[in-house]
């Protein structure tokens, strides 16, 4: 069973939390995850900056954070945090809406939870291919230059 909870803790962007919940569920199902509990927090730059500093020692706001709390063959538990203010600021660079940019961040963070990386050029190519695939599943076409630029990923032990 896959359970996704979405918490909207910002007021900068009108976000349909049901759609983002479905995005995460769809990515998890498609990537072969059978059992998961994932929380998604939709926040502003100040909150994501604080989280990035606290957990990863990065002193700047970022677009998306993902934290694996537990991952094994039987179960996945994790968190994805996305910034609407960053999505609003960056979306015009790519010619799409802030909601589409936020959807990309959500897909990217979820892919990190299931094990995709973006440290090497090979990892980045595979991540971009999966992002493009999942955007396409939602009827979205990725602008050529649209990529999460400052994603941070961490493994957090309970």
C-alpha positions in Angstrom: 0.0 0.0 0.0 1.2 3.5 -0.8 0.2 6.4 1.4 1.1 10.0 0.6 0.3 12.9 2.8 0.7 16.5 1.5 1.0 19.5 3.7 0.7 23.0 2.2 2.5 25.4 4.4 2.8 28.4 2.1 0.6 31.1 0.6 2.6 32.2 -2.5 1.1 29.8 -5.0 -2.3 28.1 -5.3 -1.4 24.4 -5.3 -3.8 21.5 -5.7 -2.5 19.1 -3.1 -4.6 16.3 -4.5 -2.8 16.6 -7.8 0.7 16.6 -6.1 -0.4 13.5 -4.0 -1.3 11.7 -7.3 2.0 12.7 -8.9 3.9 11.1 -6.0 1.7 8.0 -6.0 2.1 7.6 -9.8 5.9 7.9 -9.7 6.1 5.4 -6.9 3.8 2.9 -8.6 5.6 3.3 -11.9 9.0 2.8 -10.3 7.9 -0.5 -8.8 7.4 0.6 -5.2 4.7 -1.6 -3.5 4.7 -0.2 0.0 5.5 3.4 1.0 4.7 6.2 3.3 5.8 9.6 1.9 5.1 13.0 3.1 5.3 16.1 0.9 5.6 19.6 2.3 4.9 22.6 0.1 6.8 25.5 1.7 8.4 28.9 1.0 12.0 29.7 0.6 12.6 30.7 4.2 11.4 27.3 5.5 13.3 25.3 2.9 16.4 27.4 3.6 16.2 26.6 7.3 15.7 22.9 6.6 18.6 22.8 4.1 20.9 24.5 6.7 19.7 22.3 9.6 19.9 18.9 7.9 22.4 19.3 5.1 24.5 22.3 6.3 23.7 24.2 3.1 23.2 27.8 3.8 20.8 28.7 1.0 17.2 28.1 -0.1 16.8 25.2 -2.6 14.0 24.0 -4.9 13.6 20.5 -3.5 14.8 18.4 -0.6 14.3 14.7 -0.2 15.0 12.5 2.8 14.9 8.8 2.8 13.8 7.7 6.3 13.7 4.0 5.4 14.3 2.1 2.2 14.5 -1.6 1.7 13.0 -4.2 -0.6 9.7 -4.2 1.3 9.1 -0.6 2.3 10.0 3.0 1.5 9.5 5.9 3.9 10.5 9.4 3.0 9.9 13.1 2.8 9.9 15.5 -0.1 9.9 19.3 0.5 9.4 21.7 -2.4 9.6 25.5 -2.5 6.9 27.4 -4.3 8.8 30.6 -4.2 11.7 29.0 -6.1 9.2 27.6 -8.6 7.7 31.0 -9.0 11.1 32.7 -9.5 12.4 30.1 -12.0 9.4 29.1 -14.1 9.7 32.0 -16.5 13.2 30.9 -17.4 11.7 27.8 -18.9 8.4 29.1 -20.4 6.1 27.2 -18.2 4.0 27.8 -15.1 5.1 27.8 -11.5 2.8 24.8 -10.9 4.6 22.9 -13.7 7.9 23.8 -12.2 6.7 22.6 -8.8 5.5 19.3 -10.3 9.0 18.8 -11.7 10.5 19.4 -8.2 8.0 16.9 -6.8 8.9 14.2 -9.4 12.6 14.9 -8.9 12.4 14.5 -5.1 10.3 11.3 -5.4 12.8 9.8 -7.8 15.5 10.4 -5.2 13.5 8.5 -2.7 13.3 5.5 -4.9 17.1 5.6 -5.5 17.9 7.7 -8.5 20.9 10.0 -8.0 22.3 13.0 -9.8 25.9 13.1 -8.8 27.6 11.9 -12.0 26.8 12.7 -15.6 25.4 9.2 -16.1 23.2 9.6 -13.0 22.0 13.0 -14.3 21.1 11.6 -17.7 19.1 8.8 -16.1 17.4 11.2 -13.7 16.4 13.5 -16.6 15.1 10.6 -18.6 12.9 9.5 -15.7 11.7 13.1 -15.0 10.8 13.6 -18.7 9.0 10.2 -18.7 6.9 11.1 -15.6 6.2 14.6 -16.9 5.0 13.0 -20.1 2.7 10.7 -18.1 1.0 13.9 -16.9 0.8 15.4 -20.4 3.6 17.8 -19.7 6.5 18.5 -22.0 9.8 19.4 -20.3 11.4 22.6 -21.6 14.9 21.8 -22.7 16.6 23.7 -20.0 14.2 22.9 -17.1 16.1 21.0 -14.4 16.0 21.2 -10.7 19.2 23.1 -10.1 20.0 23.0 -6.4 18.3 19.8 -5.3 19.6 18.4 -2.0 19.2 14.9 -0.9 19.8 13.3 2.5 19.4 10.1 4.3 17.9 10.6 7.7 17.9 7.8 10.3 15.1 7.8 12.8 
